[in-house]
Amino acid sequence: MMNSVFMFDSFLDSELLGDSTKVITGAADNTCKIWDLETGTEITSICTENAVRSCGFSYSGKQIMYTTDKSMGFESSIYIFDLETGKQLTGEDSLLKAQSSGNKITSAIWGPLDEYIITGHENGDLVKWDVLTGNKIQRVQEHKGTINDLQHYKDQSMFITASKDKTAKLFDTETFEHLKTYKTERPVNSAAISPIRDHVVLGGGQEAMDVTTTSARAGKFDARFFHLVFEDEFGRVKDHFGPINSVAFHPDGKSYSSGGEDGYVRVHVFDPPYFDFLFEC
């Protein structure tokens, strides 16, 4: 169990580029790496000041961003690099560095058209950053605990948050208006929006430090499905025996995957009845 926990602490985040030829990863070993997806070959590695908490390709695929933790005298920061500039691929001369003084950045995603970056923070803040100046454009605080994950809807018009305060929330990307809330009894580590149905999936469970003293049933390590609009839970999938750290829908909406503290990544393909199911409000 200890080895699995370390693996998931180190492999903090990844995001596929639109053409699915490269993948970017951030780790607790103070590196951000880009890999060839087909062969698994490392293309480049950027050394960072602290552990990388989140990372991602821009919509155009020409830039990357990553965020770092706050520790060892360094503030939590956002970095943006241009993939077409050689020096920046080695970690030199970043296109932008913006510091988040005070509250650590715990999750981050690009905004539409690469114009801004959205970050979630340990105190529950959501912040919008201008990618040209590094200035804060907007800030809201709808969560009462750490925001563990941010994921867009397919057209980036909405995004969903997952929080330690035992909720996931839906927001309008442009205005930051809080639209919906999905409530659970355990911390939510990850949440995703279906690209084809009015459904969201949440993953989480009790704190990792308590897992060894609690059964899987008591820990509630289920993937939980909610209706996007009506906020009601309508299904659960029980398979992990540790907290779920990450969930994601396949782009075609016919399956979803989950990664857990138990060291497993599971891929679930929906049965035909799932697509015939109609929610009764």
C-alpha positions in Angstrom: 0.0 0.0 0.0 2.8 2.4 0.8 4.3 2.0 -2.7 1.0 2.8 -4.3 0.4 5.9 -2.2 3.9 7.2 -3.2 3.1 6.5 -6.9 0.0 8.6 -6.8 1.6 11.4 -4.8 4.3 11.6 -7.4 2.1 11.3 -10.5 0.0 14.3 -9.8 -1.7 15.2 -13.1 -1.7 14.7 -16.8 -3.5 15.9 -19.8 -3.6 14.6 -23.4 -3.0 17.0 -26.3 -5.8 17.3 -28.8 -4.2 15.1 -31.4 -3.3 12.5 -28.7 0.4 12.2 -29.7 1.9 13.6 -26.5 1.2 13.6 -22.8 2.4 16.0 -20.1 3.0 14.9 -16.5 3.9 16.7 -13.3 5.5 15.0 -10.3 6.7 15.4 -6.7 10.3 14.9 -7.9 10.3 18.6 -9.0 9.9 17.9 -12.8 7.4 18.5 -15.5 7.9 16.1 -18.5 6.5 15.7 -22.0 6.3 12.2 -23.4 5.5 10.6 -26.8 2.2 8.9 -26.1 2.7 6.0 -28.5 6.2 4.9 -27.6 6.4 6.2 -24.0 9.6 8.0 -24.8 10.5 11.1 -22.8 10.7 14.2 -25.1 11.8 16.8 -22.6 12.0 17.4 -18.9 11.7 20.7 -17.1 13.2 21.0 -13.6 11.0 22.9 -11.2 11.5 24.7 -7.9 8.9 22.5 -6.1 6.6 19.6 -6.7 4.3 20.1 -9.7 0.7 20.1 -8.6 -1.1 20.4 -12.0 -0.2 20.8 -15.7 -1.8 21.0 -19.1 -1.5 21.8 -22.8 -3.1 24.9 -24.1 -6.0 24.5 -26.6 -3.7 25.4 -29.5 -1.2 22.9 -28.3 1.6 25.4 -28.7 2.0 26.2 -25.0 2.1 24.3 -21.7 1.4 25.4 -18.1 2.2 23.9 -14.8 1.7 25.0 -11.2 4.0 24.3 -8.2 3.5 23.8 -4.5 4.4 26.3 -1.8 7.4 25.0 0.2 11.1 25.5 0.9 10.8 29.3 0.8 9.1 29.3 -2.7 5.6 30.6 -3.3 3.1 28.5 -5.2 3.4 29.7 -8.9 2.0 29.3 -12.4 4.5 28.8 -15.3 3.8 29.0 -19.0 6.2 27.8 -21.7 6.2 28.1 -25.4 6.7 24.7 -27.0 8.1 26.3 -30.2 11.0 28.0 -28.3 14.0 25.8 -27.7 15.2 27.4 -24.5 11.8 27.2 -22.9 11.7 23.4 -23.5 14.6 23.1 -21.1 12.9 25.3 -18.5 14.7 28.5 -19.3 13.1 31.9 -20.1 9.5 31.0 -19.3 6.8 32.9 -21.1 5.1 33.7 -17.8 5.6 33.2 -14.1 2.8 34.3 -11.8 3.0 33.8 -8.0 0.0 33.0 -5.8 1.1 34.6 -2.5 -0.6 33.1 0.5 -2.8 30.3 -0.7 -1.3 27.3 -2.5 -2.6 26.4 -5.9 -3.9 22.9 -5.8 -5.5 22.5 -9.3 -5.4 24.4 -12.6 -6.9 24.4 -16.2 -6.6 26.6 -19.3 -9.5 28.8 -20.1 -11.1 29.0 -23.6 -8.9 30.3 -26.5 -5.8 30.2 -24.2 -6.7 33.7 -22.8 -6.6 32.8 -19.1 -5.9 30.1 -16.6 -8.3 29.0 -13.9 -6.8 27.9 -10.6 -8.2 26.2 -7.5 -6.6 26.8 -4.1 -6.2 25.2 -0.7 -8.6 27.7 1.0 -11.4 27.1 -1.6 -10.6 30.1 -3.8 -11.2 30.0 -7.6 -9.0 32.5 -9.4 -8.8 33.6 -13.1 -5.4 34.7 -14.3 -4.5 36.7 -17.5 -1.9 34.7 -19.4 -0.3 37.8 -20.9 0.2 39.8 -17.7 0.0 37.2 -14.9 -2.6 39.5 -13.1 -5.7 38.2 -11.4 -8.8 38.9 -13.4 -11.4 37.4 -11.0 -11.7 35.6 -7.7 -14.6 33.8 -6.0 -14.8 31.5 -3.0 -17.7 29.1 -3.1 -15.9 26.2 -1.4 -15.1 25.9 2.2 -12.1 23.5 1.7 -9.3 22.7 -0.7 -10.2 22.4 -4.3 -8.7 19.1 -5.4 -9.6 19.0 -9.1 -11.0 21.2 -12.0 -12.4 19.7 -15.3 -14.0 21.4 -18.3 -17.2 20.5 -20.1 -16.4 19.5 -23.7 -17.0 23.0 -25.1 -15.4 24.7 -22.1 -18.5 26.7 -21.4 -18.7 25.1 -17.9 -16.3 23.5 -15.5 -16.7 21.3 -12.4 -14.7 21.5 -9.2 -14.0 18.7 -6.6 -13.4 19.8 -3.0 -12.3 18.5 0.3 -15.4 20.1 1.7 -17.4 17.0 0.5 -18.9 18.8 -2.5 -18.4 19.2 -6.3 -19.7 22.4 -7.9 -20.5 23.5 -11.4 -19.5 26.9 -12.7 -19.9 29.1 -15.8 -16.4 29.4 -17.2 -16.8 33.0 -18.4 -18.6 34.6 -15.5 -17.6 32.2 -12.6 -21.3 32.0 -11.7 -22.0 29.1 -9.4 -24.6 26.9 -11.1 -25.0 23.6 -9.3 -23.8 21.7 -6.2 -23.3 17.9 -5.8 -23.1 16.8 -2.1 -21.5 13.7 -0.6 -20.4 12.5 2.8 -16.7 12.2 2.1 -14.0 14.5 0.5 -14.3 14.7 -3.3 -11.0 14.3 -5.0 -12.1 14.4 -8.7 -15.1 15.2 -10.8 -15.9 15.0 -14.5 -18.8 16.0 -16.8 -20.2 13.6 -19.4 -19.8 14.8 -23.0 -23.1 13.2 -24.1 -25.4 12.9 -21.1 -26.5 15.3 -18.4 -24.4 13.4 -15.9 -21.4 14.0 -13.7 -19.2 11.5 -12.0 -17.5 12.1 -8.6 -14.6 10.2 -7.0 -13.2 10.4 -3.5 -13.4 8.7 -0.2 -12.1 9.2 3.3 -8.6 10.6 4.0 -5.7 8.3 2.8 -4.2 8.3 6.3 -7.3 6.5 7.7 -7.7 3.9 4.9 -5.8 1.1 6.7 -8.3 1.3 9.7 -11.5 1.4 7.7 -13.2 -1.1 5.3 -13.9 -0.2 1.7 -17.6 -0.1 2.5 -17.1 2.4 5.4 -14.6 4.4 3.4 -17.2 4.9 0.6 -14.6 4.6 -2.2 -17.4 4.6 -4.9 -17.6 6.5 -8.1 -20.9 8.4 -7.7 -23.1 9.5 -10.6 -25.3 12.7 -10.3 -27.7 14.3 -12.7 -26.1 17.5 -14.0 -29.2 19.7 -13.7 -31.2 18.2 -10.9 -28.2 17.5 -8.6 -29.6 14.1 -7.5 -27.4 11.0 -7.2 -28.7 8.1 -9.3 -25.9 5.5 -9.3 -22.7 4.2 -7.8 -19.8 1.9 -8.9 -18.0 0.0 -6.2 -14.6 -1.3 -7.3 -11.7 0.5 -5.6 -10.6 -0.4 -2.1 -9.0 3.0 -1.5 -9.9 6.7 -2.2 -10.4 7.5 -5.9 -8.0 10.2 -6.8 -9.0 10.9 -10.4 -12.0 10.3 -12.7 -12.5 11.1 -16.4 -15.0 10.4 -19.2 -13.9 9.1 -22.5 -14.4 11.8 -25.2 -17.1 9.7 -26.8 -19.0 9.4 -23.5 -19.3 5.6 -23.7 -16.9 4.8 -20.9 -15.1 6.4 -17.9 -11.9 5.7 -16.0 -10.9 6.0 -12.4 -7.5 6.0 -10.6 -7.3 5.2 -7.0 -5.0 5.1 -3.9 -5.1 1.3 -4.2 -2.7 1.5 -7.2 -5.3 0.6 -9.8 -6.6 2.5 -12.9 -9.9 1.0 -13.9 -11.7 1.5 -17.3 -15.5 1.1 -17.2 -17.5 0.7 -20.4 -21.2 1.6 -20.0 -23.8 -1.1 -20.6 -26.6 -0.4 -23.2 -29.2 0.3 -20.4 -27.1 3.3 -19.3 -27.9 5.1 -22.6 -31.6 4.3 -22.4 -31.9 5.5 -18.8 -34.1 8.6 -18.4 -33.9 10.5 -15.1 -37.3 11.1 -13.4 -37.4 14.5 -11.6 
